[in-house]
Amino acid sequence: MLKIKNLHVTAAGRPVLKGLSLEMKAGEVHAIMGPNGSGKSTLSYVLAGRDGYEVTDGTVEFMGQDLLAMEPEDRAALGLFLAFQYPVEIPGVSTTTFLKTALNAIRKKRGEKELEPAQFLKLQKQKIKDLGMDAEMMKRGVNVGFSGGEKKRNEVLQMAMLAPKLAIMDETDSGLDIDALKVVSEGVNALRGPDRSFLVITHYQRLLDYIKPDIVHVLANGKIQKTGGPELALLLEEKGYADFYDATEAA
Amino acid sequence: MSNAAIAPETLETIKSLDKYEAGFITDIESDFAPKGLNEDIIRFISAKKNEPDWMLESRLTAYRHWLTLPEPQWANVSFPPVDYQDAYYYAAPKTASAPKSLDELDPKLLETYKKLGIPLREQEMLNGIAVDAVFDSVSVVTTFREKLHSAGVIFCSISEAVQKYPDMIKKYMGSVVPYTDNKHACLNAAVFTDGTFVYIPEGVRCPMELSTYFRINEAKTGQFERTLIVAEKKSYVSYLEGCTAPKRDENQMHAAVVELIAMDDAEIKYSTVQNWYPGDENGKGGIYNFVTKRGICKGARSRISWTQVETGSAITWKYPSCVLLGDDSVGEFYSVALTNNYQQADTGTKMIHIGKNTRSRIIAKGISAGKSNSTYRGLVRIAQKAENARNYTQCDSLLIGDLCGAHTVPYIENKNPTATLEHEATTSKISDKTLFYCRQRGIPEEEALTLIVNGFCKEVLQHLPMEFAVEAQKLVAISLEGSVG
């Protein structure tokens, strides 16, 4: 479903990813853990197609297509979703309007019929209910005046509405207290399924107590340094990233 | 554009319009005045309209005064001096060179109208195919005349009003915007060719929204319309004005005057969606939109509300204002000014507080893209006797790209210590991050931009009547085309 081969990326002239390779199958949940500055967020932005990152080498194949050749909106239509670490605020545009525009833009690109307002609202209502969100929030500007927890929940709602094949979660746990973390994780877990993969990027093991990964990767110095099962996350929690720095420097 | 793309009923409509055109063509062609401006031209216009002597005298007085007035220089706009002799001041809206059917039109223009959702009847009007402004105002009046008549509402062209209601015209025309006001308003007083008169009698709530589409059709024609709305005690009226002009390479001048008069407890809502031709991507052509709009809240507890969406014109010079004379009267100004390419807009309002407990509210949103320049210019004046006057002003500017400019020039003159004045201003730029967020959700870049800009304007757009709000949102989208990527 996702094949990253030998990915090299520079940002502002500085190499950040230096030969990252990663393969994911449909339905799998992978976690990427790593220290600050290891290239975690860069990876998520490069996959989603944000400007300002230069791919100097390597390939990314997603759903059988050359992901790096596509515009961000086309990647979204193909089923790639990025839950942002810092979701933006869009004053004056209600979440409902935003989501309806997004969903219909994606449907249009896929050659599907756009949803009528009533159909859309029905779908949204169900998803809001599933996530235990307040319907009033949908009328407010996207993320405007939302708490940290509300913003992240809104990301999960958007994920649920857009039903991606691959959801990348960029430090979704940052800025969340334990209750908010639980709620968000439950939302994500409810979306797990055989056709949906998750790439969970995090600094801390804590999130992985709630979203159980199938595979854990350690990213340091722009490369995957180690890959293992959930036990790897616990090891990291115990010993920290120091070992991986050493390994990198030695290499 | 093939006929297949046009609905059958549309083609029917065009056919029927063609018939109308054929019947009137001779009359219309004889209605040309020679190019240039002098007293004879003014006499010609007055004679064509079969005006009484007092009207002609009033025009000539204005003209003589106009000759002495300098061009207003204070606005933040630049353009070569206007050659007033190189224009027609009275022209028929139809010539042989005009397109005969939709098939002859620039497909890009048709596409624009399609996006706008402007009904085809109006499209024809805008393009000068077969319908003209006169035709349209006649149709509007005949359709609704009965309903309005039974309510006692007068809604007619200003020329008709000069003939039928001379006392009211003598009393009110020029009473809010005198011919001495400024050079553009003065020119209008001398050469105005048509416009609208609305009179709402005491206690009447106008049973429908009144609307007039203005349009500049003929090359090198100035459009000088004049609108006068009088709302008697405890009456209410909502008036919509839409403006569009076809594409021309030359600059055309539009110097309109609008006067509103609200008596005790009366309310006038005046909404404008201005989409005059803005010029091309290189700044060639486009309308000079030099407009004087002013309302007076003459009576106690009266209310005047201006809402404008300005997306067109090469240059916009416009300050819809309120004179708050009656105690407890309220003035409002809600504005969106969007400029792209080489457009220039210098627009805002004046709120003149004279009566006690008068209140005013100003919400101005400026959006600049391309190499355009947008200025908000507003005056809040509290007179000595205006006890407990209040004003709230909010000016927000949104920049798209690095080559445009946004400016805010608020003037405050306060002569009464009991006044409460609030002013808020922000300037922001659409960030790459916000655009990326939208695109990540599958929304293409231009659509994302439109979404963000419409969100920015929401506070203003919600004051427009429903159909106009939808049209305005689409206009914003069209006006922003080509401003990203």
Contacts between the chains, C-beta under 8 A, distances in Angstrom:
chain1	res1	chain2	res2	distance
A	48	B	436	7.8
A	48	B	440	5.2
A	49	B	439	7.6
A	49	B	440	7.7
A	50	B	436	5.1
A	50	B	440	8.0
A	51	B	432	6.3
A	51	B	436	7.2
A	52	B	432	7.8
A	71	B	439	7.2
A	71	B	444	8.0
A	72	B	436	6.5
A	72	B	439	4.0
A	72	B	440	5.4
A	73	B	439	4.7
A	73	B	440	7.8
A	73	B	442	5.2
A	73	B	443	6.3
A	73	B	444	5.0
A	73	B	445	7.5
A	75	B	440	7.9
A	76	B	439	7.3
A	76	B	440	5.8
A	76	B	441	6.0
A	76	B	442	3.7
A	77	B	442	5.4
A	81	B	440	7.6
A	82	B	440	5.2
A	84	B	437	6.7
A	84	B	440	7.9
A	87	B	437	7.2
A	88	B	431	7.6
A	88	B	433	5.7
A	88	B	434	4.8
A	88	B	437	4.6
A	90	B	434	6.4
A	90	B	437	7.8
A	90	B	438	7.7
A	90	B	451	7.6
A	90	B	452	6.1
A	90	B	455	5.8
A	91	B	455	5.8
A	91	B	456	6.8
A	92	B	454	7.2
A	92	B	455	3.0
A	92	B	456	5.6
A	92	B	457	7.2
A	92	B	458	3.8
A	92	B	459	7.3
A	93	B	451	5.6
A	93	B	452	6.8
A	93	B	454	7.3
A	93	B	455	3.6
A	93	B	458	7.9
A	97	B	451	7.4
A	98	B	438	7.8
A	98	B	441	7.5
A	98	B	451	7.1
A	99	B	441	8.0
A	101	B	443	5.6
A	101	B	447	6.9
A	101	B	451	5.9
A	102	B	438	7.6
A	102	B	441	3.9
A	102	B	442	5.0
A	102	B	443	5.4
A	103	B	442	7.6
A	105	B	441	8.0
A	105	B	442	4.7
A	105	B	443	4.9
A	105	B	444	6.4
A	105	B	447	6.5
A	106	B	441	8.0
A	106	B	442	3.8
A	109	B	442	6.9
A	141	B	455	6.7
A	158	B	441	6.5
A	162	B	441	6.8
A	162	B	442	7.0
